[in-house]
Amino acid sequence: MTNTQHSPDTNEEFDKLRHSTYQPDQSGKSSTSSGPPKQKRWWRRALVLAVVLVLVPMSILLTWNLRNISTASEQLFGSGNVLGFIPTRSLPTDHAGRTNILIIGNAADRDTHGGADLTDTLLLLSLSSDRDDYMLSIPRDLYVDIPGRSMGKINEAFPFGEISSFTHSSYRDGGVGVVEQLVDDIFGLDVHIAMIVNFTAVEEVVDAFNGITVEIDSPDERGLYDPNFQPEEGGPLRLENGTQDIDGQTALRLTRARGAAGGYGFPESDFNRTRNQQAVVKGV
């Protein structure tokens, strides 16, 4: 065993250390103040919290909307596949970059008054990706030169095209094609998409979305009233001016009402009806 001798100076230094209150940092961490890192961590936590508070409500809203769209799709088309709404190709457009949609409305599914094939509703939608969208209602009594026939009301054009098996290289076959040609001749517009809408379609579309919101803007301070609907149709239509939430049956009555025989709120008859039809389309 080696005998180590300490000098007096060494013993003195050792005694100082032995009686000192200093204890070395056993953790190996620096004793420098941790103020700035803590502040950074606080801001990081605040940022994460803010992101969570924004994303969570957005995720809930998105999920709710997708659920509603899926339910509506299931009711209307027999499939709840939301991805089916993603377009696989671009919409056709005209030289102005607009897509024109023709809505042809009749009562072919419920012939309650005769002439169910007459298209008392003709509505043009002109849509653009970077400009305002427009709706144009074509009055049913507009007197026109029906292709292949003679002069007549425009609401007669569709059934004539169906009966005569209308064909043209530039337009669709049948009644749709006749109305398309008239829209082109009168307004100079190409029809890219055309759809036939009957009474049942109006009710089912609106009900698929659990109703719609419309703005009633009648010149009569009482709003709208049309007593000419049967009980099975929902009975008389009565709506006050302002924002109204309506179901499919009420929406259908609103698109048909003219206020004849004791009603009010329709001083311009069919012109008031077309504006209400536009309100329903806008609501959808």
C-alpha positions in Angstrom: 0.0 0.0 0.0 1.3 3.4 -1.0 1.5 6.0 1.7 0.5 9.4 0.3 1.8 12.4 2.0 -0.2 15.7 1.7 1.5 19.0 2.0 0.2 21.6 4.5 -1.2 23.6 1.6 -3.1 20.7 0.2 -4.7 19.9 3.6 -5.8 23.5 4.0 -7.5 23.5 0.6 -9.2 20.2 1.4 -10.6 21.5 4.7 -12.0 24.6 3.0 -13.9 22.4 0.5 -15.1 20.0 3.1 -16.6 22.7 5.2 -18.1 24.7 2.3 -21.8 24.9 1.6 -21.2 24.6 -2.2 -22.6 21.4 -3.7 -21.7 20.6 -7.3 -24.7 20.2 -9.8 -25.2 16.4 -10.0 -27.6 16.7 -12.9 -25.0 17.9 -15.4 -27.3 20.9 -16.4 -26.1 24.4 -16.5 -27.2 26.6 -13.7 -27.9 29.5 -16.1 -31.4 31.1 -15.7 -34.1 29.4 -17.8 -36.2 32.5 -18.3 -36.1 32.9 -22.1 -36.7 29.2 -22.9 -39.8 29.2 -20.7 -41.1 32.2 -22.5 -40.6 30.6 -25.8 -42.4 27.4 -24.6 -45.3 29.6 -23.4 -45.8 31.1 -26.8 -45.5 27.7 -28.5 -48.3 26.3 -26.2 -50.5 29.4 -27.0 -50.0 28.9 -30.7 -50.9 25.2 -30.5 -54.0 26.1 -28.4 -55.1 28.7 -30.9 -54.7 26.2 -33.8 -56.8 23.6 -31.9 -59.5 26.1 -31.1 -59.8 27.0 -34.8 -59.4 23.5 -36.3 -61.8 21.6 -34.0 -64.9 23.7 -34.8 -64.0 23.7 -38.5 -63.7 19.9 -38.4 -67.0 19.5 -36.7 -68.7 21.9 -39.2 -67.1 20.1 -42.2 -68.2 16.7 -40.8 -71.8 18.0 -40.3 -72.0 19.4 -43.8 -70.6 16.2 -45.4 -73.2 14.2 -43.4 -76.0 16.5 -44.7 -74.7 16.2 -48.3 -74.5 12.5 -48.0 -78.0 12.2 -46.7 -79.4 14.4 -49.4 -77.5 12.4 -52.0 -78.9 9.2 -50.7 -82.5 10.5 -50.9 -82.1 12.1 -54.3 -79.8 9.7 -56.2 -79.8 6.5 -54.1 -76.2 6.8 -53.1 -74.6 8.6 -50.2 -71.1 8.7 -51.8 -69.9 12.3 -51.2 -67.0 11.7 -53.5 -69.5 11.4 -56.3 -69.9 15.2 -56.2 -66.3 15.8 -57.2 -66.4 16.7 -60.9 -64.3 14.4 -63.2 -64.1 17.0 -66.0 -64.5 20.8 -66.4 -67.9 22.2 -67.1 -68.6 23.4 -70.6 -68.6 27.1 -71.1 -69.3 29.6 -73.9 -67.0 32.3 -75.4 -67.6 34.4 -72.3 -66.5 31.6 -69.9 -70.1 31.1 -68.7 -72.0 27.8 -68.1 -75.7 28.2 -69.0 -78.2 25.8 -67.4 -81.9 25.6 -68.5 -84.5 24.4 -66.0 -87.7 23.3 -67.7 -90.6 22.9 -65.2 -93.9 21.2 -65.8 -96.6 19.2 -63.9 -96.3 16.0 -65.9 -96.3 13.9 -62.7 -99.5 15.5 -61.3 -102.0 16.5 -63.9 -104.3 18.5 -61.6 -105.6 21.0 -64.1 -105.0 19.7 -67.7 -102.0 20.7 -69.9 -99.5 19.1 -67.5 -96.9 18.9 -70.2 -96.9 22.7 -70.7 -93.7 24.2 -69.4 -95.0 27.0 -67.3 -91.6 27.4 -65.7 -88.5 28.2 -67.9 -85.5 29.4 -66.0 -82.0 30.1 -67.2 -79.1 30.0 -64.9 -75.8 31.6 -66.1 -72.9 30.7 -63.9 -69.3 31.9 -64.0 -66.2 31.0 -61.9 -65.0 34.6 -61.7 -68.0 36.8 -62.4 -71.5 37.3 -61.1 -74.1 34.6 -61.6 -77.5 35.4 -63.1 -81.1 34.0 -63.3 -83.5 34.8 -66.1 -87.1 33.7 -66.1 -88.7 33.4 -69.5 -92.4 34.3 -69.3 -94.6 31.3 -70.2 -96.8 33.4 -72.5 -93.9 34.8 -74.6 -95.2 34.5 -78.2 -92.5 32.9 -80.4 -92.0 31.1 -83.7 -91.8 27.5 -82.6 -89.3 25.6 -84.8 -91.1 23.1 -87.1 -94.6 24.5 -86.2 -95.8 28.1 -86.2 -96.3 30.9 -83.8 -97.4 30.1 -80.3 -96.7 30.5 -76.6 -93.2 29.3 -75.5 -94.7 27.0 -72.9 -96.1 24.9 -75.8 -92.7 24.4 -77.4 -91.6 21.5 -75.2 -94.7 19.2 -75.6 -94.6 19.9 -79.4 -91.0 18.8 -79.6 -91.8 15.6 -77.7 -94.8 14.8 -79.9 -93.0 15.6 -83.2 -89.8 13.8 -82.2 -87.8 17.0 -82.9 -84.2 16.5 -84.1 -81.5 19.0 -85.0 -77.7 18.5 -85.3 -77.0 21.5 -83.0 -79.5 20.7 -80.3 -80.8 17.8 -78.2 -83.6 15.6 -79.4 -87.2 16.1 -78.5 -88.8 18.9 -76.5 -85.6 20.0 -74.8 -84.0 20.6 -78.1 -86.9 22.9 -79.3 -86.6 25.0 -76.2 -82.8 25.1 -76.5 -83.1 26.4 -80.1 -85.6 29.1 -79.0 -83.2 30.2 -76.2 -80.4 30.4 -78.8 -82.6 32.3 -81.3 -84.1 34.8 -78.8 -81.2 35.4 -76.4 -78.1 34.2 -78.3 -77.2 31.8 -75.5 -75.9 28.3 -75.7 -77.5 25.8 -73.3 -74.9 23.6 -71.9 -77.0 21.7 -69.3 -80.8 21.1 -69.4 -83.0 19.5 -66.8 -86.7 18.8 -66.6 -88.1 19.4 -63.1 -91.6 18.3 -62.1 -93.6 18.9 -58.9 -92.2 15.8 -57.1 -88.6 16.9 -57.9 -89.1 20.3 -56.3 -90.5 18.8 -53.1 -87.8 16.1 -52.8 -84.9 18.4 -53.5 -86.0 20.9 -50.8 -86.9 18.2 -48.2 -83.5 16.4 -48.9 -81.9 19.5 -47.4 -84.3 19.6 -44.5 -85.9 22.7 -46.0 -84.6 26.0 -47.4 -84.6 29.6 -46.4 -86.2 32.1 -48.7 -86.8 35.9 -48.7 -90.4 36.9 -49.2 -90.6 40.4 -50.6 -94.2 41.1 -51.4 -95.5 44.6 -52.2 -98.4 43.8 -49.9 -97.4 44.5 -46.2 -99.3 41.3 -45.2 -97.0 39.2 -47.4 -98.3 36.4 -49.7 -101.7 34.6 -49.6 -103.1 32.2 -52.1 -106.2 30.2 -51.1 -106.3 28.1 -54.2 -104.6 25.0 -53.0 -106.3 21.8 -51.9 -105.8 20.1 -48.5 -103.8 17.3 -50.1 -101.5 20.0 -51.5 -101.0 21.6 -48.1 -104.0 24.0 -48.2 -103.8 27.8 -48.7 -100.4 29.3 -48.9 -99.7 32.1 -46.4 -96.2 33.6 -45.9 -95.3 36.9 -44.2 -92.6 39.2 -45.7 -89.1 38.6 -44.6 -86.9 35.5 -44.1 -88.9 32.3 -44.0 -87.9 28.6 -43.5 -90.0 26.4 -45.7 -90.3 22.7 -46.5 -90.7 21.0 -49.9 -94.5 21.2 -50.0 -94.5 24.9 -49.2 -91.7 25.5 -51.7 -93.8 23.9 -54.4 -96.8 26.0 -53.6 -94.7 29.1 -53.6 -93.4 28.3 -57.1 -97.0 27.9 -58.3 -98.9 30.6 -56.4 -100.4 33.6 -58.3 -102.9 34.8 -55.7 -106.0 34.5 -58.0 -109.5 34.4 -56.6 -109.2 36.0 -53.2 -105.4 36.1 -52.7 -103.1 39.0 -52.1 -99.4 39.8 -52.6 -99.4 39.0 -56.4 -100.3 42.2 -58.2 -98.3 41.2 -61.2 -99.6 37.6 -61.2 -97.2 35.4 -63.2 -94.3 37.9 -62.9 -94.6 37.6 -59.1 -94.6 33.8 -59.4 -91.4 33.8 -61.5 -89.6 35.9 -58.9 -90.7 33.5 -56.2 -89.5 30.6 -58.3 -86.1 32.3 -58.4 -86.2 32.7 -54.6 -86.7 29.0 -54.2 -83.8 28.2 -56.6 -81.6 30.6 -54.7 -82.6 29.0 -51.5 -81.6 25.6 -52.8 
